[in-house]
Amino acid sequence: MKPVDRETVQLPYLETFSKAAELSSFTAAARVLGLTQAAVSQRVQTLEKALGRPLFRRQAGRVLLTGAGQKLYELAQQILALHRRARAEIAGQSAAVAGELLLAASSIPGEYLLPELVSKFGRMHPHVRVRATVADSLAVLTQVERGQAHLGLVGRKTNQSHLEFRHLASDRLVVVVPLGHELARRKRVSLKQLAGLPLVLREAGSGLRHFFEDLLGRAGRSLSDFPVALELGSNEAIKEAVRRGSGVAVLSVYAVHKEVKARHLRALEISDLSAERELFIVQDRRRVLPLPARLFLDFVQTVPLARPQPLRPTGPGT
């Protein structure tokens, strides 16, 4: 990649690029930003020339991000969020911010990411009262649409144009087995091997369940190819069922990190699937966010969240 002219990559250019990416349209971005379509195209072309890479590809009348475009989008969100945060803090808003922040989260971000985020945000804005609920992804999106939550944290992205999804963190699915299981000594398991085992799954409507079914579809399979022993509404219940020998589970690496480290469960990679997924923070474009919600949205895009690493047990015998 060629060296970047720092005078070229300016905030308005990143804002224009980001809006085009979010709307998948130069025309729609121009309308929202009050620009001409030619101005949007010129700004994107300037960025592409400066970076030496195409940022968009055209498909069925839409503009979609390339690999380089996706990377720039994630970085641009951090840059723009930092800029907004700096302006707010310099203006003295941070010290005076008060009010209520309503959050809704699906199980993985709600149980494993939200506590840390809310704790750090609370130290920065002690006068903001945070109220958070945990539900499945579809219920979270409904709360955001109805205004019952200012922001949602989910593991599932939908196509409703009024919902704006931004990258929050990366996640990965693993197969979870009890320690005494025949596969417990393996590092990986194939779909063929998994098809012969009783599965313990999340309920329909959860982002994790939807993502797993989508992965199976891309591999030419469906959930009907697998014997489902149990469907449960929480990750903790699923882990307990696996420990008691009710079957094996497909869970987020976040959900089993502690149990694997403590040698209570084993986690296996799925050898013939790319099981990486994104977690998102979502807002309803039709609603104006109150200041606490805007600050939280900027905050989560500037806080580094660790990517899930390969799981290895600790303690004797490692």
C-alpha positions as CSV (number, residue, x, y, z in Angstrom):
1,M,0.0,0.0,0.0
2,K,1.4,3.4,-1.0
3,P,2.2,6.1,1.6
4,V,-0.9,8.2,2.5
5,D,-1.0,11.9,2.0
6,R,-2.2,13.1,5.4
7,E,-3.8,16.2,3.8
8,T,-6.0,13.9,1.7
9,V,-7.6,11.7,4.5
10,Q,-9.7,14.4,6.2
11,L,-12.6,13.9,8.5
12,P,-15.3,15.0,6.0
13,Y,-13.9,12.4,3.6
14,L,-14.1,9.7,6.2
15,E,-17.6,10.7,7.1
16,T,-18.7,10.6,3.5
17,F,-17.1,7.2,2.9
18,S,-18.7,5.8,6.1
19,K,-22.2,7.0,5.2
20,A,-21.8,5.5,1.7
21,A,-20.7,2.2,3.3
22,E,-23.6,2.2,5.8
23,L,-26.3,2.9,3.1
24,S,-24.6,0.9,0.3
25,S,-25.3,3.8,-2.0
26,F,-23.5,7.0,-3.1
27,T,-26.9,8.5,-4.0
28,A,-28.4,7.9,-0.6
29,A,-25.3,9.1,1.1
30,A,-25.3,12.3,-0.9
31,R,-29.0,12.9,0.1
32,V,-28.3,12.4,3.8
33,L,-25.2,14.5,3.8
34,G,-26.6,17.3,1.7
35,L,-24.0,16.7,-1.1
36,T,-24.2,16.0,-4.7
37,Q,-23.6,12.4,-5.9
38,A,-20.5,13.7,-7.8
39,A,-19.1,15.1,-4.6
40,V,-19.5,11.8,-2.8
41,S,-17.9,9.9,-5.7
42,Q,-15.0,12.4,-5.8
43,R,-14.3,12.0,-2.1
44,V,-14.3,8.2,-2.3
45,Q,-12.1,8.3,-5.3
46,T,-9.7,10.6,-3.5
47,L,-9.5,8.1,-0.6
48,E,-9.0,5.2,-3.0
49,K,-6.2,7.0,-4.8
50,A,-4.5,8.0,-1.5
51,L,-4.7,4.4,-0.2
52,G,-3.9,2.7,-3.5
53,R,-6.8,0.2,-3.1
54,P,-10.4,0.0,-4.2
55,L,-12.8,0.6,-1.3
56,F,-16.1,-0.4,-2.9
57,R,-17.4,-3.0,-5.5
58,R,-20.7,-2.7,-7.3
59,Q,-23.2,-5.5,-7.1
60,A,-26.9,-5.5,-8.1
61,G,-27.1,-1.7,-8.0
62,R,-25.5,-1.4,-4.6
63,V,-22.0,-0.5,-3.5
64,L,-20.4,-2.9,-1.1
65,L,-17.1,-2.7,0.8
66,T,-14.0,-4.5,-0.4
67,G,-11.7,-6.1,2.1
68,A,-9.7,-2.8,2.3
69,G,-12.9,-0.9,2.5
70,Q,-14.1,-2.9,5.5
71,K,-10.8,-2.3,7.3
72,L,-10.9,1.5,6.6
73,Y,-14.6,1.6,7.7
74,E,-13.7,0.0,11.1
75,L,-10.8,2.4,11.6
76,A,-12.9,5.4,10.4
77,Q,-15.5,4.7,13.0
78,Q,-12.8,4.8,15.7
79,I,-11.4,8.1,14.3
80,L,-14.8,9.8,14.0
81,A,-15.8,8.6,17.5
82,L,-12.6,9.9,19.0
83,H,-13.2,13.3,17.3
84,R,-16.7,13.5,18.7
85,R,-15.6,12.5,22.1
86,A,-12.8,15.0,22.1
87,R,-15.2,17.8,21.2
88,A,-17.6,16.8,23.9
89,E,-14.9,16.6,26.6
90,I,-13.2,19.9,25.6
91,A,-16.6,21.6,25.7
92,G,-17.1,20.4,29.2
93,Q,-20.0,18.1,28.4
94,S,-18.5,15.0,30.0
95,A,-18.5,16.4,33.5
96,A,-22.1,17.5,33.2
97,V,-23.6,14.5,31.5
98,A,-26.6,13.1,33.3
99,G,-29.7,11.2,32.4
100,E,-30.7,7.6,31.5
101,L,-29.1,5.2,29.1
102,L,-31.3,2.3,28.0
103,L,-29.4,-0.7,26.6
104,A,-30.6,-4.1,25.4
105,A,-28.2,-6.9,24.6
106,S,-28.3,-10.5,23.4
107,S,-26.8,-13.1,25.5
108,I,-23.1,-13.1,24.4
109,P,-22.5,-9.4,24.3
110,G,-24.8,-8.9,27.3
111,E,-23.2,-11.5,29.5
112,Y,-19.5,-11.2,28.5
113,L,-18.9,-7.7,27.0
114,L,-21.5,-5.4,28.4
115,P,-20.5,-5.6,32.1
116,E,-17.0,-4.3,31.3
117,L,-18.2,-1.6,29.0
118,V,-20.8,-0.3,31.4
119,S,-18.3,-0.3,34.3
120,K,-15.8,1.7,32.3
121,F,-18.4,4.1,30.9
122,G,-19.9,4.6,34.4
123,R,-16.5,5.7,35.8
124,M,-16.3,8.3,33.0
125,H,-19.9,9.5,33.4
126,P,-21.0,8.7,37.0
127,H,-24.2,10.7,36.7
128,V,-25.6,8.6,33.9
129,R,-27.9,5.8,35.1
130,V,-27.6,2.7,32.9
131,R,-30.5,0.3,32.6
132,A,-29.8,-2.9,30.6
133,T,-31.8,-5.9,29.7
134,V,-30.6,-9.2,28.1
135,A,-32.8,-11.0,25.6
136,D,-32.4,-12.9,22.3
137,S,-31.2,-10.9,19.3
138,L,-34.7,-10.5,17.7
139,A,-36.2,-9.2,20.9
140,V,-33.3,-6.8,21.3
141,L,-33.9,-5.4,17.8
142,T,-37.6,-5.0,18.6
143,Q,-36.8,-3.0,21.7
144,V,-34.5,-0.7,19.7
145,E,-37.2,-0.2,17.1
146,R,-39.9,0.6,19.7
147,G,-37.7,3.0,21.5
148,Q,-37.5,0.8,24.6
149,A,-33.7,0.7,24.3
150,H,-31.6,3.5,22.9
151,L,-28.9,1.0,21.6
152,G,-28.7,-2.7,21.2
153,L,-25.8,-5.1,21.3
154,V,-26.4,-8.2,19.1
155,G,-24.9,-11.1,17.3
156,R,-27.2,-10.8,14.3
157,K,-27.6,-8.3,11.5
158,T,-30.9,-7.7,9.6
159,N,-31.7,-5.9,6.4
160,Q,-34.1,-3.2,7.8
161,S,-32.9,0.1,6.3
162,H,-33.8,2.0,9.5
163,L,-31.4,0.0,11.6
164,E,-27.8,1.0,11.6
165,F,-25.3,-1.8,12.6
166,R,-21.7,-1.0,13.6
167,H,-19.0,-3.4,14.4
168,L,-18.5,-4.1,18.1
169,A,-16.3,-7.1,18.4
170,S,-15.4,-10.4,16.8
171,D,-16.6,-13.8,18.0
172,R,-16.0,-17.4,17.1
173,L,-18.2,-20.6,17.5
174,V,-16.7,-23.7,19.0
175,V,-18.0,-27.2,19.7
176,V,-18.2,-27.9,23.5
177,V,-17.9,-31.4,24.9
178,P,-17.5,-32.8,28.5
179,L,-14.1,-33.8,29.6
180,G,-14.8,-37.6,29.4
181,H,-16.2,-37.4,25.9
182,E,-14.7,-39.5,23.1
183,L,-13.7,-36.3,21.2
184,A,-12.3,-34.5,24.3
185,R,-8.7,-35.2,23.2
186,R,-9.1,-33.7,19.8
187,K,-8.5,-30.1,18.8
188,R,-11.0,-30.1,15.9
189,V,-14.2,-31.8,14.8
190,S,-15.8,-32.1,11.4
191,L,-19.4,-31.6,10.5
192,K,-19.6,-35.3,9.6
193,Q,-18.5,-36.2,13.1
194,L,-20.8,-33.6,14.6
195,A,-23.8,-35.0,12.7
196,G,-23.7,-38.2,14.7
197,L,-23.8,-36.5,18.1
198,P,-26.8,-35.2,20.2
199,L,-26.7,-31.4,20.1
200,V,-27.7,-28.9,22.8
201,L,-28.6,-25.6,21.2
202,R,-29.8,-22.1,21.9
203,E,-33.4,-21.4,21.2
204,A,-34.7,-20.2,17.8
205,G,-34.4,-16.4,17.7
206,S,-30.9,-16.2,19.2
207,G,-28.2,-14.7,17.1
208,L,-25.9,-17.6,17.8
209,R,-28.5,-20.2,16.7
210,H,-29.2,-18.1,13.5
211,F,-25.5,-17.9,12.7
212,F,-24.9,-21.6,13.2
213,E,-27.9,-22.4,10.9
214,D,-26.5,-19.9,8.3
215,L,-23.1,-21.6,8.4
216,L,-24.7,-25.0,7.9
217,G,-26.6,-23.7,4.9
218,R,-23.4,-22.4,3.3
219,A,-21.9,-25.8,3.8
220,G,-24.8,-27.5,2.0
221,R,-26.4,-28.8,5.3
222,S,-29.3,-27.9,7.6
223,L,-30.1,-28.4,11.2
224,S,-32.3,-31.3,10.3
225,D,-29.1,-33.3,9.6
226,F,-28.2,-33.2,13.3
227,P,-29.9,-34.9,16.2
228,V,-31.0,-32.0,18.5
229,A,-31.3,-33.3,22.1
230,L,-32.2,-30.0,23.9
231,E,-33.0,-26.4,23.1
232,L,-32.2,-24.1,26.1
233,G,-32.6,-20.3,26.6
234,S,-29.2,-19.5,28.2
235,N,-25.6,-20.3,27.7
236,E,-25.2,-21.2,31.4
237,A,-28.0,-23.8,31.1
238,I,-26.4,-25.3,28.0
239,K,-22.9,-25.6,29.6
240,E,-24.5,-27.4,32.6
241,A,-26.4,-29.7,30.3
242,V,-23.1,-30.6,28.5
243,R,-21.3,-31.1,31.8
244,R,-24.1,-33.6,32.8
245,G,-23.7,-35.5,29.5
246,S,-26.9,-34.4,27.7
247,G,-25.0,-33.8,24.5
248,V,-22.5,-31.5,22.9
249,A,-23.0,-27.8,22.2
250,V,-22.1,-25.1,19.7
251,L,-21.3,-21.9,21.7
252,S,-19.4,-18.7,21.5
253,V,-15.8,-18.9,22.6
254,Y,-16.6,-16.0,25.0
255,A,-19.2,-18.3,26.8
256,V,-16.8,-21.1,27.5
257,H,-13.5,-19.3,28.0
258,K,-13.4,-19.7,31.8
259,E,-14.7,-23.3,31.8
260,V,-12.0,-24.4,29.3
261,K,-9.3,-22.6,31.2
262,A,-10.4,-24.3,34.4
263,R,-10.6,-27.8,32.7
264,H,-14.3,-28.1,33.3
265,L,-15.2,-28.4,29.6
266,R,-13.3,-28.9,26.3
267,A,-13.7,-26.7,23.2
268,L,-13.0,-27.9,19.7
269,E,-12.7,-25.9,16.5
270,I,-15.0,-26.8,13.6
271,S,-12.6,-28.0,10.9
272,D,-14.7,-27.5,7.8
273,L,-16.4,-24.2,8.7
274,S,-15.2,-20.6,9.0
275,A,-16.9,-20.0,12.4
276,E,-15.9,-16.3,12.9
277,R,-18.8,-13.8,13.3
278,E,-19.3,-10.2,14.1
279,L,-21.0,-8.7,17.1
280,F,-22.8,-5.4,16.5
281,I,-24.1,-2.3,18.2
282,V,-27.3,-1.1,16.6
283,Q,-29.4,2.0,16.7
284,D,-32.7,3.1,15.0
285,R,-31.9,5.9,12.5
286,R,-35.5,7.2,12.9
287,R,-34.9,8.1,16.5
288,V,-32.7,10.9,17.9
289,L,-30.3,9.5,20.5
290,P,-30.0,11.3,23.8
291,L,-26.6,12.6,24.8
292,P,-25.7,9.6,27.1
293,A,-26.5,7.2,24.3
294,R,-24.4,9.2,21.8
295,L,-21.5,9.2,24.2
296,F,-21.8,5.5,24.8
297,L,-21.9,4.8,21.1
298,D,-18.7,6.8,20.6
299,F,-17.2,5.2,23.7
300,V,-17.6,1.6,22.6
301,Q,-16.0,2.3,19.3
302,T,-12.9,3.6,20.9
303,V,-12.5,0.8,23.5
304,P,-10.3,-2.1,22.3
305,L,-12.0,-5.4,22.8
306,A,-9.8,-8.5,22.7
307,R,-10.5,-10.9,19.9
308,P,-11.2,-14.4,21.1
309,Q,-8.0,-16.4,21.1
310,P,-7.5,-20.2,20.7
311,L,-8.6,-21.9,23.9
312,R,-6.1,-23.8,26.0
313,P,-6.6,-25.3,29.4
314,T,-4.4,-24.2,32.3
315,G,-3.2,-25.9,35.4
316,P,-1.5,-29.4,35.8
317,G,-1.0,-31.4,32.7
318,T,-0.9,-28.5,30.2
